[in-house]
Structure formats: C-alpha cells, structure tokens
Amino acid sequence: MKTSRTKTKLWISSLIALGAIILSVFLSYTTLYQTLELKLLDLNFAIRGPLPINDSPIVIVAIDDQSDEATPHRWPWPRSYYAHVIENLEEAGAAVIGIDVILDQPDKYGHGSDDTLAAVLEKYDNVLLTGKIIRTEHDYSYSTLYPPYEKFLTENTTWGLAPIEADLDGFYRKYLVGQVHFDSLYPSFAAEALKIYKNLPKNTPIFEDANNYYLGSDTIPKINNSSMLINFAGSARSFTYYSFSQILDDMDFDLVFEHDIDAFDDPGDEELGIPPGLLASGLLKDKIVLIGSTMQELHDNFPTPFLEYRTAEGAKAKAETPGVEIHANALNTILTQNYIKQIPELYLYLILLIFAIIILTITRNLPTLWSAAIAILLMVSHFILTVYLFISNGLIIAFSTPFLVVVFIYIGETIYHFLMTQKEKKVIRGAFAHYVPEKIVQQIIANPDKLSLGGEERIVSVLFSDVVSFTTISEELSPRNLVLLLNEYLTEMSEIIHQYNGVIDKFEGDAIMAEFGVPVSYPDHAKAACNCAIEMQEKLRNMRTHWMKEGKPALSARIGINTGEVIVGNMGSRHLFDYTVMGDHVNLGARLESANKGYGTKIMISEFTHNELDDEFFTRPLDFIRVKGKTKPVEVFELLGNKKTPFKDTYLEMLEKYHKGYLAYRRRDWDEAIQLFEKCKELEPKDQPSKMYFERCVDFKYNTPPEEWDGVIELKEK
C-alpha cells in the first residue's frame, strides 16, 4: 500500500515538472516574455557598464547642428562638401572613410557637385558609401534595393547596407551583417568597412549559415537567424567625435565668418602653446572614420540598451544613439571579437531539467518555508550567474524560463505535497524511529535517563563514506538490482564498522556516517576509525573483483575521517529523537569525504586524526584546506595503509620523493618540487596527488603567487 502511494507520488511529481517545463517553454514564445528578456538584457548592459575603448581605431565625424550653422549652405549640403572632407581625411592618413548618408539621388545643387564627389571617389579606394533595402508589407512582401547614385559607383567605390532594425520594444540591439535580396547576400556598412580596414579584396564575399556570418577569416556569431547582437561600448558619444565642420575648416574652404578659423591644417605653434590642427596632430592617422548625422531633426538617432545613463555628476539622463555610432559599435564588436552569444537551446533545456530536479527534491523533502527559501536562493543565484556570465564571457542565459519552471513546479508540488503526503510522512517517520543501533538500545536499557533530549560534549572520531558516481551507476541498473547491489555493499561495510566498535549513525542512500568512541568512550578511537577505513577499502577491492566477474558495476568509495569535540546524545523532538553527533568536527569529516575527489584519493583524514596516530600507519600530507564557512585552515593527509598493508618498493620510493617534493612546494622552491614530482609520476604514473602537485608547481613557476600566499586551498563546495 505504501509502495503504491510512493510510486504514484513520484509519477504525479514528474508530471508536474514536465507540465511546468512545457508551459514555460510555450510562454517563452510570447511577446510579453520576449520583451521581458530584452529588458533583462538591457539590465545586464547597465550592470556591466561602459567598455574601455580608448584605443579603438574608430572615430566619428558628426553631421551636427554646429556644422549646419558653420557651412555656407544649409542641410542637405552640396556633394562637394563630402569631396572636400574626403580629401582632408585622406591627407590626414585615415585608413577607412565611411559615409553613413544615403546618396542615391542627384545633387539638388547641380551635376557639377556630383562630378566633384565622383572624381574624388574614383581617386581613392578606401571610401565607403551607404545603400539600403526597403521592405514593404502589403498583400505580400517585397523588397527594393537602393544603391548609391550611379555616378558614384566608380571602379574604386565600395558601398554597404545600413541594416539596423528595431526589436519588439522599439530598441535597437541587433545588426544585420548581411542582408538577402533576390537570393544575393549584400554586406552591411560595417562589413564593408572591415574589408577595407583589413585590406581584403574588394570582391571578398560574405557567407552565412544558421549560426554565423563568415567574412574573410572572421566568424561572426548570430543571435538569431538573421543578425548579430551588438556589444555596445556605452551610451551615445562613447567613441571619439569630431564635427564635420572641423574637417572642412581649412585654408581652401570658407565657412561662415565667425566659424572660419582654418583650424584643420593649422600647423600650431609650440612656443605659444597653440596645438596643431587635426591634419598635423596625427589623431586621424590609420583611423576608421565614420561620417554620419547626429541632428535630431534628421531622425537618425535610436534608443539602445544605454538609452539611460548617468552623467559625471551622477544624475540620470537619456540620449538616443546616432545611427552612425550603432555602425561603430557593431564594427567595434567585430574588430575586438567581443561577441555576445546565446547558450545553445539544448543547454537551456538542461538547465530547466536541473532546476526541475532541484525544486522537486526540496519540495518533497523540506518544509514549505525552507523549500521556499531555497527556491528563492536558487533564482537569485541563477540571476547572479546570468549577469556574471554576460559580463565575463558575453553569454546570454534566459532568466525568465527557469524562473517560470521554478514557480510552476513549486506551486504545483507544494499544493500536492500539502494535500496528499502529510499523513504518510508521519507514518514513515514513526516507523523508522524504531531502527537504532543495538549498542544504543542496550545503553538506553541500562540508563533510562538517556531518553531525555540533549547531549554531552565528547571527543570522538567520525567516518563518512560515499560511493563514487553512484547516480551514474543507479541509472544503469533496474531498481531491484540496484537495491541488491547496494544492500550487499552496505552489509559488508557495516560488519567492518561494527568489528572496530563503530556505531552507524545513519545511511543516506549509498552514504554511511559512523562514529567511533560512542556511546561508551574508549581510547584509540581514531586508530580504530583509520583501521576500519583501511579494511573497508581492502574489502571493497575484493568485492570489485567478484562483481566484475558477475558483470555488475564495480563500486568505489571515498572516505573522510575527523577527530574532535562534538555534541553526542539524543537529538530531536520530545516524542521522536535520534542518537547522533553534531558539531563543526562532524561537518569537517563530511567535507573531507567529498574533498577526496579533488585529489584523486580514497581516504582523507584531518590533522586532528593524524595527531592521534603512530608509526603503525602510513600517511602522506595532501594540503592545507579551508572548508566553506570557516576561516581557519586545516591540514589534511591521505591514509595509505597500516603495517599489514603490502607496498611495492617503487611505491615506497615514490612516497619518499613525494614528501620531499611537498616540502619544496611549501617553501616555494618550484624547480626542485617539479623535479621530485616528475620523478613520482615516473615511478607511479597513476598517482593523482603527484600529478596534481606537478601541474600546480609548473603553474606557480610561471605565475608566481603573491608574497602573502599561504598555500591554503578553499573548498567552495560542501
């Protein structure tokens, strides 16, 4: 009856999780969800802040209000203005000159102005013009390509498309590196600028597939099927700006009277403290110069993730980004290879599955308030992780979908848990309260007062054991075969623990917690725990040989042992309690078991246990570690065996070299340590601690730790 209810509960919980994932993924396609994710992306930009671009080769020449006031003609200007600016920029050594102005019609000032510009375009091969594609939606969709005016399409002329498009919320974050028109892929303004800057042949094509654009040796990742995501350097005017009139203002061009100071080609006077003009300053040499409008009335300014920013005084302000600077940001993203990428969809589903498992686990095993707190902590941690990965690696991980999965599962599972499982939990808890070690029962019979709650302080040794990769093994076996294998393993381990007067505190699946020195205190409990661990590993080696012959998984286990003062006694409620041990030394013992994984060891003991041993045992120092939540480091050792353990001569020689290498490591003598640990690897190639220290010493040799380095390793996990 109980078994049936448990299976049904798990089945219903799985349905809740599956339904939550499906519903969350479905909602991710809605406009509201996608808008929310876009705002979260903007929040990532805001938290990250501006990028340093002081050494960027990109500068912007602004067609601004100052230039409109300074020039003899009002906007739109004669094409001869552009010709004059190009000549000046060429003389100043500009590497690329890009004009982000659509010049697709004849000049209203007459053909002579067009001819002047065409002659200049024919003269230089590093000038870039702009075209556009206009898409029209009626009963059907069609697009029209608008290249530059035919007179400007000289042999040397290059042109690219202005390909920015708004997202759902009207903000501009993406850039179409190439646009398709009648089965041809036309490069963008930024792509053509890149080709000129990198001296690629003019006819170098741009290619694309579902995930990337390809231009020369550059692979440009897409954020969707048609565009890249711009990694904006900051708010408007993040790049170096010059006014268009500053480039025009030379001795050969007359601005209106009050603006005409011929500053561009002014050589300056060092004695008088007059700096040279832009021509002689070198500020434009080898630069990518992008010319575009910043005037509000020309409507070429757009909202971006940095629409809102803080001024130098700390006040909030808003500024739309000129289209020419959006080109600059896109080009800067490609030049620096500082791309923003989305994690593969498969990884997102894996995250959803992990979150579902975590939430199901906590809601099935913890009280409502605790599970709610952990669920909130999980989402806060996920948000921090998304921000960190965005800032450090340019990765975008969806936040809303995992959040919805957590919320839906938590609500569904909590309601189901509350309505259907409370009574069953009480029954199971009451039944298991009767399963206590025989020695505890005998002591309670002899001392009835032990039934009261509370405990006493005592120095004991605790042993934690856990099967390696048990989750993977459990997936390979049927439930029945898994239980049989686990029972066989736990039975043998339990008999060894009892043989050395240990008390099994609890089983947690494949994990064992045992104490030595309780309930009746006796000397040498640390030695008993260590001898027990050695025999457990020896027995497990024999069992693995037996299991392999039967085609069963060969279990391995890691063991952690610590000795110290704990609270021992009956813990729990007035009507239901358990005989157990508690305290920091218990927690440390548990950490040592899991810490084995990082060192490739089987038995790890603390310095407190090591201090209780004598020459009967073989150990070697592993490290100084600091467990999570503690400030004081602890030295840990590997327990290798006792006087009964047979060791090969090569192994004993390796241990001798290892100890010398460890001492050399501690005194920061990297060269000596490297030689000794390399010898260890030759003697015992499979010895993981030797390999670890060899790699660590090589790293420290070339990346010397600071003087205050204390050699302590932080354990981030419990």
TAWOSUL-V199583 format. One record per residue. N is the residue number from 1. RES is the residue in one letter. PSI is psi in degrees with one decimal (none if undefined). D_FIRST is the distance of its C-alpha to the first C-alpha in whole Angstrom. Layout:
BEGIN
[[N & RES & PSI & D_FIRST] [N & RES & PSI & D_FIRST]]
END
This chain:
BEGIN
[[1 & M & -48.5 & 0] [2 & K & -41.5 & 4] [3 & T & -42.5 & 5] [4 & S & -43.6 & 5] [5 & R & -38.7 & 6] [6 & T & -44.8 & 9] [7 & K & -42.5 & 10] [8 & T & -40.8 & 11] [9 & K & -45.3 & 12] [10 & L & -38.2 & 15] [11 & W & -44.8 & 16] [12 & I & -40.2 & 17] [13 & S & -39.9 & 18] [14 & S & -38.7 & 20] [15 & L & -40.2 & 21] [16 & I & -45.6 & 23] [17 & A & -45.2 & 25] [18 & L & -43.6 & 26] [19 & G & -39.0 & 27] [20 & A & -42.2 & 29] [21 & I & -45.9 & 31] [22 & I & -45.4 & 32] [23 & L & -41.1 & 33] [24 & S & -43.0 & 35] [25 & V & -40.1 & 36] [26 & F & -44.8 & 37] [27 & L & -22.7 & 39] [28 & S & -14.6 & 41] [29 & Y & -1.2 & 43] [30 & T & 155.1 & 44] [31 & T & -41.1 & 48] [32 & L & -45.4 & 46] [33 & Y & -47.9 & 44] [34 & Q & -35.8 & 47] [35 & T & -40.7 & 49] [36 & L & -43.2 & 47] [37 & E & -35.2 & 47] [38 & L & -39.8 & 51] [39 & K & -34.9 & 51] [40 & L & -34.4 & 49] [41 & L & -43.7 & 51] [42 & D & -37.2 & 54] [43 & L & -38.1 & 52] [44 & N & -43.4 & 52] [45 & F & -43.8 & 56] [46 & A & -41.7 & 57] [47 & I & -40.0 & 55] [48 & R & -41.5 & 56] [49 & G & -177.8 & 60] [50 & P & 154.8 & 63] [51 & L & 147.0 & 64] [52 & P & 120.8 & 67] [53 & I & 30.5 & 69] [54 & N & -29.9 & 72] [55 & D & 17.1 & 73] [56 & S & 140.0 & 72] [57 & P & 0.5 & 75] [58 & I & 128.7 & 74] [59 & V & 159.5 & 77] [60 & I & 132.0 & 77] [61 & V & 114.7 & 80] [62 & A & 128.8 & 80] [63 & I & 89.2 & 81] [64 & D & 178.8 & 81] [65 & D & -35.8 & 83] [66 & Q & -43.8 & 86] [67 & S & -37.6 & 87] [68 & D & -34.0 & 87] [69 & E & -30.6 & 90] [70 & A & -23.2 & 91] [71 & T & 151.0 & 92] [72 & P & -32.8 & 95] [73 & H & 146.6 & 93] [74 & R & 159.9 & 90] [75 & W & 141.6 & 87] [76 & P & 141.0 & 86] [77 & W & 160.2 & 89] [78 & P & 148.1 & 91] [79 & R & -20.1 & 90] [80 & S & -25.6 & 92] [81 & Y & -45.0 & 91] [82 & Y & -39.5 & 88] [83 & A & -42.7 & 90] [84 & H & -41.5 & 92] [85 & V & -41.5 & 89] [86 & I & -44.9 & 88] [87 & E & -44.2 & 91] [88 & N & -40.9 & 91] [89 & L & -38.5 & 87] [90 & E & -42.2 & 88] [91 & E & -31.0 & 91] [92 & A & -5.4 & 89] [93 & G & 21.8 & 87] [94 & A & 138.4 & 84] [95 & A & -39.4 & 81] [96 & V & 139.4 & 80] [97 & I & 110.7 & 81] [98 & G & 126.3 & 78] [99 & I & 105.8 & 79] [100 & D & 58.9 & 76] [101 & V & 131.5 & 79] [102 & I & 110.0 & 79] [103 & L & 71.3 & 82] [104 & D & 1.7 & 82] [105 & Q & 159.2 & 85] [106 & P & 152.4 & 89] [107 & D & 133.5 & 90] [108 & K & -15.2 & 91] [109 & Y & 1.2 & 94] [110 & G & 162.9 & 95] [111 & H & -26.6 & 95] [112 & G & -38.2 & 97] [113 & S & -40.6 & 94] [114 & D & -41.0 & 92] [115 & D & -36.8 & 94] [116 & T & -46.2 & 94] [117 & L & -41.3 & 91] [118 & A & -38.4 & 91] [119 & A & -38.9 & 93] [120 & V & -41.3 & 91] [121 & L & -35.4 & 88] [122 & E & -26.1 & 90] [123 & K & -32.5 & 91] [124 & Y & 148.4 & 88] [125 & D & 13.5 & 85] [126 & N & 21.9 & 82] [127 & V & 136.2 & 82] [128 & L & 128.3 & 79] [129 & L & -179.9 & 79] [130 & T & 138.1 & 76] [131 & G & -176.1 & 75] [132 & K & 157.3 & 72] [133 & I & 125.8 & 70] [134 & I & 123.0 & 70] [135 & R & 133.9 & 67] [136 & T & 134.2 & 67] [137 & E & 111.7 & 65] [138 & H & -124.7 & 66] [139 & D & -22.8 & 65] [140 & Y & 166.1 & 64] [141 & S & 140.8 & 64] [142 & Y & 161.6 & 67] [143 & S & 151.7 & 69] [144 & T & 131.3 & 72] [145 & L & 129.0 & 74] [146 & Y & 94.7 & 76] [147 & P & 173.9 & 78] [148 & P & 161.9 & 81] [149 & Y & 135.3 & 84] [150 & E & -29.1 & 86] [151 & K & -23.5 & 89] [152 & F & -5.1 & 86] [153 & L & 67.4 & 85] [154 & T & 178.9 & 87] [155 & E & -31.2 & 87] [156 & N & -10.1 & 85] [157 & T & 135.9 & 83] [158 & T & 143.6 & 79] [159 & W & 150.8 & 77] [160 & G & 165.0 & 73] [161 & L & 149.4 & 71] [162 & A & 99.5 & 70] [163 & P & 33.3 & 66] [164 & I & 138.6 & 65] [165 & E & 146.4 & 62] [166 & A & 149.5 & 60] [167 & D & -176.4 & 56] [168 & L & -33.6 & 55] [169 & D & 9.7 & 56] [170 & G & 1.9 & 59] [171 & F & 158.4 & 59] [172 & Y & 115.0 & 61] [173 & R & -19.3 & 59] [174 & K & 164.6 & 59] [175 & Y & 126.6 & 62] [176 & L & 102.5 & 62] [177 & V & -27.9 & 64] [178 & G & 148.4 & 65] [179 & Q & 138.7 & 65] [180 & V & 132.9 & 65] [181 & H & 113.6 & 68] [182 & F & 53.9 & 69] [183 & D & 7.9 & 67] [184 & S & 141.8 & 69] [185 & L & 112.0 & 67] [186 & Y & 130.9 & 70] [187 & P & 154.8 & 69] [188 & S & 172.0 & 69] [189 & F & -45.1 & 72] [190 & A & -39.1 & 70] [191 & A & -42.4 & 69] [192 & E & -36.5 & 73] [193 & A & -39.1 & 74] [194 & L & -41.2 & 72] [195 & K & -43.0 & 74] [196 & I & -44.5 & 77] [197 & Y & -35.9 & 76] [198 & K & 9.2 & 75] [199 & N & 35.3 & 78] [200 & L & 150.1 & 76] [201 & P & 145.1 & 78] [202 & K & -33.8 & 78] [203 & N & 13.0 & 77] [204 & T & 119.4 & 73] [205 & P & 161.8 & 71] [206 & I & 136.8 & 67] [207 & F & 165.0 & 64] [208 & E & 153.9 & 61] [209 & D & -163.9 & 57] [210 & A & -24.7 & 54] [211 & N & -22.3 & 54] [212 & N & 159.4 & 57] [213 & Y & 153.3 & 61] [214 & Y & 123.3 & 63] [215 & L & 110.0 & 67] [216 & G & -126.3 & 69] [217 & S & 1.0 & 67] [218 & D & 131.8 & 65] [219 & T & 118.3 & 61] [220 & I & 110.2 & 60] [221 & P & 141.9 & 56] [222 & K & 150.6 & 55] [223 & I & -21.2 & 53] [224 & N & -160.4 & 52] [225 & N & -3.5 & 54] [226 & S & -5.8 & 57] [227 & S & 160.6 & 58] [228 & M & 160.2 & 58] [229 & L & 126.6 & 57] [230 & I & 130.2 & 60] [231 & N & 85.7 & 60] [232 & F & 135.8 & 62] [233 & A & -23.1 & 64] [234 & G & -160.1 & 64] [235 & S & -179.6 & 66] [236 & A & 145.0 & 69] [237 & R & 30.8 & 72] [238 & S & -30.2 & 70] [239 & F & 166.5 & 72] [240 & T & 129.5 & 76] [241 & Y & 141.6 & 78] [242 & Y & 148.0 & 82] [243 & S & 145.0 & 83] [244 & F & -38.7 & 85] [245 & S & -25.1 & 88] [246 & Q & -34.1 & 88] [247 & I & -33.4 & 88] [248 & L & -30.9 & 91] [249 & D & 78.5 & 93] [250 & D & -175.9 & 96] [251 & M & -16.0 & 99] [252 & D & -1.7 & 99] [253 & F & 131.2 & 97] [254 & D & 111.8 & 98] [255 & L & 175.5 & 96] [256 & V & 157.6 & 97] [257 & F & -53.5 & 99] [258 & E & -14.6 & 97] [259 & H & -12.3 & 94] [260 & D & 90.6 & 97] [261 & I & 4.8 & 97] [262 & D & 45.6 & 97] [263 & A & -28.7 & 94] [264 & F & -47.7 & 92] [265 & D & 20.9 & 95] [266 & D & 122.4 & 96] [267 & P & -15.8 & 97] [268 & G & 172.8 & 97] [269 & D & 106.7 & 99] [270 & E & -36.3 & 97] [271 & E & -37.6 & 100] [272 & L & -2.5 & 100] [273 & G & 21.7 & 96] [274 & I & 116.3 & 96] [275 & P & 154.4 & 93] [276 & P & 159.6 & 93] [277 & G & -179.9 & 92] [278 & L & -31.4 & 89] [279 & L & -45.9 & 91] [280 & A & -10.1 & 92] [281 & S & -23.3 & 89] [282 & G & 3.1 & 87] [283 & L & -19.4 & 84] [284 & L & -2.9 & 83] [285 & K & 131.4 & 84] [286 & D & 21.5 & 81] [287 & K & 154.1 & 79] [288 & I & 107.7 & 77] [289 & V & 116.8 & 79] [290 & L & 123.9 & 77] [291 & I & 124.7 & 79] [292 & G & 168.9 & 77] [293 & S & 142.4 & 77] [294 & T & 1.3 & 76] [295 & M & 132.1 & 78] [296 & Q & -38.8 & 76] [297 & E & -13.8 & 78] [298 & L & -5.5 & 77] [299 & H & 42.5 & 73] [300 & D & 32.9 & 72] [301 & N & 141.2 & 70] [302 & F & 148.5 & 66] [303 & P & 135.2 & 63] [304 & T & 178.7 & 61] [305 & P & -21.1 & 59] [306 & F & 31.8 & 62] [307 & L & -44.9 & 63] [308 & E & 136.0 & 62] [309 & Y & 171.8 & 64] [310 & R & 135.9 & 65] [311 & T & 175.2 & 69] [312 & A & -25.4 & 71] [313 & E & -2.9 & 71] [314 & G & 1.5 & 67] [315 & A & 148.2 & 67] [316 & K & 140.0 & 65] [317 & A & 164.1 & 67] [318 & K & 141.5 & 66] [319 & A & 122.1 & 68] [320 & E & 152.0 & 68] [321 & T & 128.4 & 68] [322 & P & 148.2 & 71] [323 & G & -36.0 & 70] [324 & V & -32.1 & 72] [325 & E & -25.5 & 70] [326 & I & -41.9 & 67] [327 & H & -43.0 & 69] [328 & A & -42.4 & 70] [329 & N & -41.2 & 66] [330 & A & -44.5 & 65] [331 & L & -39.9 & 68] [332 & N & -37.6 & 67] [333 & T & -43.7 & 63] [334 & I & -42.5 & 64] [335 & L & -39.9 & 67] [336 & T & -7.9 & 65] [337 & Q & 24.5 & 62] [338 & N & 67.7 & 60] [339 & Y & 153.6 & 58] [340 & I & 125.0 & 55] [341 & K & 152.2 & 52] [342 & Q & 140.7 & 48] [343 & I & 148.3 & 45] [344 & P & 149.1 & 44] [345 & E & -33.9 & 42] [346 & L & -39.7 & 39] [347 & Y & -36.5 & 39] [348 & L & -43.1 & 39] [349 & Y & -35.0 & 35] [350 & L & -40.5 & 35] [351 & I & -43.7 & 35] [352 & L & -41.0 & 33] [353 & L & -43.7 & 30] [354 & I & -44.5 & 31] [355 & F & -39.7 & 31] [356 & A & -43.3 & 27] [357 & I & -43.8 & 26] [358 & I & -48.2 & 27] [359 & I & -40.0 & 26] [360 & L & -41.8 & 23] [361 & T & -47.5 & 23] [362 & I & -36.3 & 24] [363 & T & -25.7 & 23] [364 & R & -17.9 & 19] [365 & N & -11.7 & 20] [366 & L & 156.7 & 23] [367 & P & 161.5 & 24] [368 & T & -47.5 & 26] [369 & L & -41.3 & 30] [370 & W & -45.0 & 29] [371 & S & -36.0 & 28] [372 & A & -43.2 & 30] [373 & A & -42.2 & 33] [374 & I & -38.1 & 32] [375 & A & -43.0 & 32] [376 & I & -44.1 & 35] [377 & L & -38.3 & 36] [378 & L & -44.4 & 35] [379 & M & -36.5 & 37] [380 & V & -43.3 & 40] [381 & S & -40.2 & 40] [382 & H & -40.8 & 40] [383 & F & -45.2 & 43] [384 & I & -40.6 & 45] [385 & L & -41.8 & 44] [386 & T & -40.9 & 45] [387 & V & -43.7 & 48] [388 & Y & -45.7 & 49] [389 & L & -32.1 & 48] [390 & F & -45.5 & 51] [391 & I & -42.5 & 53] [392 & S & -32.8 & 53] [393 & N & 0.8 & 52] [394 & G & 30.6 & 53] [395 & L & 138.7 & 49] [396 & I & 123.0 & 48] [397 & I & 127.0 & 44] [398 & A & 135.9 & 43] [399 & F & -38.3 & 41] [400 & S & -40.9 & 40] [401 & T & -50.4 & 38] [402 & P & -36.6 & 36] [403 & F & -45.2 & 36] [404 & L & -38.8 & 35] [405 & V & -46.3 & 32] [406 & V & -46.3 & 31] [407 & V & -48.4 & 31] [408 & F & -43.7 & 29] [409 & I & -43.2 & 26] [410 & Y & -46.2 & 27] [411 & I & -49.1 & 27] [412 & G & -46.1 & 24] [413 & E & -36.3 & 22] [414 & T & -42.9 & 23] [415 & I & -47.2 & 22] [416 & Y & -43.2 & 19] [417 & H & -43.8 & 18] [418 & F & -40.4 & 20] [419 & L & -32.9 & 18] [420 & M & -15.5 & 14] [421 & T & -7.0 & 14] [422 & Q & -46.9 & 16] [423 & K & -42.0 & 14] [424 & E & -38.2 & 11] [425 & K & -41.2 & 14] [426 & K & -40.5 & 15] [427 & V & -46.3 & 12] [428 & I & -41.1 & 12] [429 & R & -41.2 & 16] [430 & G & -37.5 & 17] [431 & A & -42.1 & 15] [432 & F & -15.2 & 17] [433 & A & -18.3 & 20] [434 & H & -13.2 & 20] [435 & Y & 94.2 & 21] [436 & V & 155.2 & 25] [437 & P & 148.6 & 28] [438 & E & -37.9 & 29] [439 & K & -34.7 & 33] [440 & I & -42.1 & 31] [441 & V & -44.9 & 30] [442 & Q & -40.7 & 33] [443 & Q & -37.3 & 35] [444 & I & -38.6 & 33] [445 & I & -41.6 & 34] [446 & A & -27.5 & 38] [447 & N & 83.5 & 38] [448 & P & -25.7 & 36] [449 & D & -16.0 & 37] [450 & K & -13.5 & 35] [451 & L & -15.1 & 32] [452 & S & 156.6 & 34] [453 & L & 160.8 & 34] [454 & G & -176.7 & 36] [455 & G & -172.9 & 38] [456 & E & 155.0 & 41] [457 & E & 134.8 & 43] [458 & R & 148.1 & 43] [459 & I & 119.3 & 44] [460 & V & 172.8 & 41] [461 & S & 133.4 & 41] [462 & V & 143.0 & 37] [463 & L & 128.2 & 36] [464 & F & 131.8 & 34] [465 & S & 141.2 & 33] [466 & D & 141.8 & 31] [467 & V & 136.6 & 31] [468 & V & 131.7 & 33] [469 & S & 41.9 & 32] [470 & F & -33.9 & 28] [471 & T & -44.3 & 27] [472 & T & -42.4 & 29] [473 & I & -40.5 & 28] [474 & S & -27.8 & 25] [475 & E & -19.4 & 26] [476 & E & -14.1 & 27] [477 & L & 153.3 & 24] [478 & S & 157.3 & 21] [479 & P & -40.1 & 18] [480 & R & -48.4 & 18] [481 & N & -33.0 & 22] [482 & L & -44.4 & 22] [483 & V & -42.3 & 19] [484 & L & -45.1 & 22] [485 & L & -44.2 & 25] [486 & L & -41.1 & 24] [487 & N & -39.4 & 23] [488 & E & -44.2 & 26] [489 & Y & -49.3 & 28] [490 & L & -33.4 & 26] [491 & T & -49.2 & 27] [492 & E & -43.1 & 31] [493 & M & -38.3 & 31] [494 & S & -41.0 & 30] [495 & E & -38.3 & 32] [496 & I & -41.2 & 35] [497 & I & -44.5 & 34] [498 & H & -33.9 & 34] [499 & Q & -33.8 & 37] [500 & Y & 26.3 & 39] [501 & N & 31.3 & 38] [502 & G & 153.1 & 36] [503 & V & 123.3 & 32] [504 & I & 114.0 & 29] [505 & D & -48.9 & 29] [506 & K & 157.2 & 26] [507 & F & 134.8 & 24] [508 & E & 86.3 & 23] [509 & G & -115.3 & 22] [510 & D & -5.3 & 25] [511 & A & 146.4 & 27] [512 & I & 134.3 & 29] [513 & M & 125.8 & 30] [514 & A & 154.0 & 32] [515 & E & 149.4 & 35] [516 & F & 131.8 & 38] [517 & G & 12.7 & 40] [518 & V & 160.0 & 38] [519 & P & -19.9 & 37] [520 & V & 128.0 & 40] [521 & S & 141.3 & 43] [522 & Y & 153.3 & 45] [523 & P & 166.2 & 48] [524 & D & 28.6 & 47] [525 & H & -26.7 & 44] [526 & A & -42.5 & 45] [527 & K & -39.3 & 46] [528 & A & -43.6 & 43] [529 & A & -40.9 & 41] [530 & C & -43.9 & 43] [531 & N & -37.8 & 43] [532 & C & -47.3 & 39] [533 & A & -40.8 & 39] [534 & I & -43.9 & 42] [535 & E & -34.5 & 40] [536 & M & -43.9 & 37] [537 & Q & -37.8 & 39] [538 & E & -44.8 & 41] [539 & K & -39.9 & 38] [540 & L & -34.1 & 36] [541 & R & -41.8 & 39] [542 & N & -39.5 & 39] [543 & M & -34.4 & 35] [544 & R & -39.8 & 36] [545 & T & -42.9 & 39] [546 & H & -44.7 & 36] [547 & W & -39.7 & 34] [548 & M & -35.7 & 36] [549 & K & -31.7 & 37] [550 & E & 0.5 & 34] [551 & G & 20.7 & 34] [552 & K & 158.8 & 31] [553 & P & 139.3 & 31] [554 & A & 102.3 & 34] [555 & L & 142.2 & 32] [556 & S & 153.8 & 35] [557 & A & 150.5 & 34] [558 & R & 143.8 & 37] [559 & I & 136.9 & 37] [560 & G & 136.4 & 39] [561 & I & 135.8 & 40] [562 & N & 151.5 & 42] [563 & T & 133.8 & 44] [564 & G & -179.3 & 44] [565 & E & 128.5 & 44] [566 & V & 171.5 & 41] [567 & I & 122.9 & 39] [568 & V & 135.4 & 37] [569 & G & -164.3 & 35] [570 & N & 122.4 & 32] [571 & M & 139.5 & 31] [572 & G & -151.6 & 28] [573 & S & 178.3 & 28] [574 & R & -33.9 & 29] [575 & H & -12.8 & 26] [576 & L & 117.2 & 24] [577 & F & 172.4 & 26] [578 & D & 143.9 & 27] [579 & Y & 117.2 & 30] [580 & T & -179.6 & 31] [581 & V & 148.8 & 34] [582 & M & 155.5 & 36] [583 & G & 172.5 & 39] [584 & D & -35.1 & 41] [585 & H & -27.8 & 41] [586 & V & -45.3 & 37] [587 & N & -40.3 & 37] [588 & L & -41.3 & 40] [589 & G & -41.8 & 39] [590 & A & -39.7 & 36] [591 & R & -35.4 & 38] [592 & L & -35.3 & 40] [593 & E & -49.1 & 37] [594 & S & -27.3 & 37] [595 & A & -21.1 & 41] [596 & N & -34.8 & 41] [597 & K & -40.7 & 40] [598 & G & -18.3 & 44] [599 & Y & -3.8 & 46] [600 & G & 30.3 & 44] [601 & T & 167.3 & 44] [602 & K & -38.2 & 41] [603 & I & 121.2 & 42] [604 & M & 132.6 & 43] [605 & I & 155.2 & 44] [606 & S & 169.7 & 46] [607 & E & -27.7 & 50] [608 & F & -39.4 & 48] [609 & T & -41.6 & 47] [610 & H & -35.5 & 50] [611 & N & -19.2 & 52] [612 & E & -5.3 & 51] [613 & L & 166.7 & 51] [614 & D & -164.4 & 54] [615 & D & -5.4 & 56] [616 & E & -21.5 & 53] [617 & F & 147.5 & 51] [618 & F & 122.2 & 52] [619 & T & 169.2 & 51] [620 & R & 146.1 & 53] [621 & P & 140.7 & 53] [622 & L & -47.8 & 51] [623 & D & 171.1 & 51] [624 & F & 123.8 & 52] [625 & I & 155.0 & 49] [626 & R & 115.0 & 48] [627 & V & 160.1 & 44] [628 & K & 131.3 & 43] [629 & G & -2.6 & 44] [630 & K & 151.6 & 46] [631 & T & -28.8 & 50] [632 & K & 128.6 & 51] [633 & P & 158.3 & 51] [634 & V & 134.9 & 49] [635 & E & 135.9 & 51] [636 & V & 153.8 & 48] [637 & F & 154.9 & 49] [638 & E & 127.6 & 47] [639 & L & 115.3 & 47] [640 & L & -31.5 & 48] [641 & G & -171.7 & 48] [642 & N & -169.2 & 50] [643 & K & -16.3 & 52] [644 & K & -14.0 & 50] [645 & T & 125.4 & 50] [646 & P & 130.3 & 52] [647 & F & 139.3 & 54] [648 & K & 154.6 & 56] [649 & D & -39.2 & 59] [650 & T & -33.7 & 59] [651 & Y & -42.6 & 56] [652 & L & -37.7 & 58] [653 & E & -38.7 & 61] [654 & M & -41.6 & 58] [655 & L & -38.7 & 57] [656 & E & -44.9 & 61] [657 & K & -39.0 & 61] [658 & Y & -48.0 & 58] [659 & H & -41.1 & 59] [660 & K & -40.6 & 63] [661 & G & -38.3 & 61] [662 & Y & -42.0 & 59] [663 & L & -39.6 & 62] [664 & A & -38.8 & 64] [665 & Y & -44.3 & 61] [666 & R & -29.9 & 61] [667 & R & 12.3 & 65] [668 & R & 26.7 & 65] [669 & D & 80.2 & 67] [670 & W & -41.1 & 65] [671 & D & -46.9 & 67] [672 & E & -42.5 & 67] [673 & A & -42.0 & 63] [674 & I & -44.7 & 63] [675 & Q & -43.2 & 65] [676 & L & -44.4 & 63] [677 & F & -29.4 & 60] [678 & E & -38.3 & 61] [679 & K & -39.0 & 62] [680 & C & -42.9 & 59] [681 & K & -34.6 & 57] [682 & E & -39.8 & 60] [683 & L & -42.9 & 59] [684 & E & 85.8 & 55] [685 & P & -24.6 & 54] [686 & K & 2.7 & 50] [687 & D & 108.5 & 51] [688 & Q & -42.7 & 49] [689 & P & -39.3 & 51] [690 & S & -44.2 & 54] [691 & K & -42.4 & 54] [692 & M & -46.0 & 52] [693 & Y & -32.9 & 55] [694 & F & -48.5 & 58] [695 & E & -38.0 & 56] [696 & R & -41.9 & 56] [697 & C & -38.7 & 60] [698 & V & -42.9 & 61] [699 & D & -44.8 & 60] [700 & F & -27.1 & 61] [701 & K & -39.3 & 65] [702 & Y & -13.0 & 65] [703 & N & 72.8 & 63] [704 & T & 127.8 & 64] [705 & P & 157.3 & 62] [706 & P & 165.6 & 64] [707 & E & -33.3 & 66] [708 & E & 3.3 & 63] [709 & W & 127.5 & 60] [710 & D & 2.7 & 59] [711 & G & 13.1 & 57] [712 & V & 134.9 & 53] [713 & I & 129.2 & 50] [714 & E & 128.3 & 48] [715 & L & 110.3 & 44] [716 & K & -23.2 & 43] [717 & E & 155.6 & 39] [718 & K & none & 37]]
END
